[in-house]
């Protein structure tokens, strides 16, 4: 009995840190990648794909320990100029795929705490209305990359 309680106390913090996405919610996040940043850069970016095999859901917010905060944005072409607009939430329709990619939706890492280097893993937590928190590791590609790095 004593060993069981000791084990439970030792595992409690670990279990609390594991992603608690509701598996029945049907949310899967893949192809998460970032770009390396130059020394002293204030911001970074993350791209990824969200597949929803379940019911309608909504991406409420995104967090990362590498930045002060994370904002969801959408880039749109208007009058020949690319504009970046903040997104407060992102609807994830049932049986759909939503891509965060260059030239479209993306995650802005605001107030990057240190340089992101090529090959580094960038932890990101996506918080969904139904599915809860989903933790992913985005791999950093070279600074000018326009697609996910192939050396995963």
C-alpha positions in Angstrom: 0.0 0.0 0.0 2.8 2.4 0.9 4.6 1.8 -2.4 1.3 2.4 -4.3 0.8 5.8 -2.6 4.4 6.8 -3.2 4.1 5.9 -6.8 0.8 7.8 -7.1 2.4 11.0 -5.6 5.4 10.7 -7.9 3.3 10.3 -11.0 0.7 12.9 -10.3 2.8 15.9 -11.7 3.7 13.9 -14.7 0.1 12.9 -15.4 -1.1 16.5 -15.0 1.3 17.6 -17.7 0.1 15.1 -20.4 -2.2 16.4 -23.1 -5.8 15.9 -22.2 -7.4 16.0 -25.6 -10.7 14.2 -25.6 -10.0 11.3 -28.0 -13.7 11.1 -28.9 -13.5 14.7 -30.1 -11.6 13.6 -33.3 -9.0 16.4 -33.4 -5.6 15.5 -34.7 -2.8 18.0 -35.3 0.0 17.2 -37.7 2.7 18.8 -39.9 3.7 21.3 -37.2 6.7 23.4 -38.2 8.2 26.7 -37.5 11.0 28.9 -39.0 14.3 29.7 -37.5 14.6 33.3 -36.3 17.5 35.7 -36.6 19.3 36.7 -33.4 17.2 39.3 -31.5 14.0 38.7 -33.4 10.9 39.6 -31.5 8.5 37.2 -33.2 8.3 33.8 -34.8 5.8 31.7 -36.6 4.3 28.2 -36.5 2.3 26.4 -39.2 0.4 23.1 -38.8 -2.6 21.1 -40.0 -5.7 20.3 -37.9 -7.9 17.4 -39.0 -11.3 17.0 -37.4 -12.9 13.5 -37.8 -15.5 14.4 -35.1 -18.1 17.0 -34.5 -17.7 20.8 -35.0 -15.0 22.3 -32.7 -13.3 25.6 -32.2 -9.7 26.6 -31.6 -9.9 29.0 -28.7 -6.3 29.9 -28.1 -2.7 28.8 -28.5 0.2 28.9 -26.0 3.9 28.3 -26.1 6.6 28.6 -23.5 9.0 30.0 -26.1 7.0 33.3 -26.4 5.2 35.8 -24.3 2.0 34.9 -26.1 0.7 33.4 -29.3 -1.7 35.0 -31.7 -3.7 33.4 -34.5 -3.6 35.4 -37.7 -4.8 35.2 -41.3 -2.9 36.8 -44.2 -5.1 38.1 -47.0 -4.3 39.9 -50.2 -6.1 43.2 -50.4 -5.5 45.8 -53.2 -2.2 44.1 -54.1 -0.9 44.2 -50.5 -0.6 41.3 -48.1 -2.4 42.1 -44.8 -2.3 40.2 -41.6 -5.5 40.1 -39.6 -5.9 38.6 -36.0 -8.3 35.7 -35.5 -10.0 35.5 -32.1 -11.0 31.9 -32.7 -10.9 29.4 -35.6 -13.8 27.2 -36.4 -12.9 23.6 -37.1 -16.0 22.1 -38.9 -16.9 18.5 -38.5 -15.0 16.2 -40.9 -12.7 18.9 -42.1 -9.1 19.9 -42.4 -7.8 23.4 -41.5 -4.3 24.3 -42.6 -2.1 27.0 -41.0 0.4 27.7 -43.8 2.5 30.5 -45.3 0.3 33.1 -47.0 -2.8 32.1 -45.0 -3.6 31.2 -41.4 -0.6 31.0 -39.1 0.4 31.2 -35.4 2.5 34.2 -34.4 4.9 33.7 -31.5 4.9 37.2 -30.0 7.8 38.1 -27.8 10.1 35.2 -28.6 12.2 34.6 -25.5 15.3 33.3 -27.3 16.4 32.6 -30.9 14.7 29.7 -32.6 17.3 27.7 -34.4 17.0 25.3 -37.3 16.2 21.8 -36.1 14.9 23.0 -32.7 11.6 21.7 -31.5 9.1 24.4 -30.6 6.4 23.3 -28.1 2.9 24.6 -28.8 -0.4 23.9 -27.0 -3.6 24.3 -28.9 -6.8 24.7 -26.8 -10.0 23.6 -28.4 -13.6 24.1 -27.1 -14.5 20.4 -27.2 -11.2 18.5 -27.6 -9.3 20.4 -24.8 -5.6 20.9 -24.9 -3.5 19.3 -27.6 0.3 19.5 -27.2 2.5 19.4 -30.3 6.2 20.0 -31.2 6.9 22.1 -34.2 10.3 21.5 -35.9 12.1 24.7 -37.0 13.1 24.9 -40.6 15.6 27.4 -42.0 14.6 31.1 -41.9 13.3 31.4 -45.4 11.4 28.1 -45.6 8.1 28.0 -47.3 7.2 24.4 -46.5 7.6 21.9 -43.7 11.2 20.6 -43.3 11.7 17.0 -44.7 14.2 16.0 -42.0 11.7 15.0 -39.4 
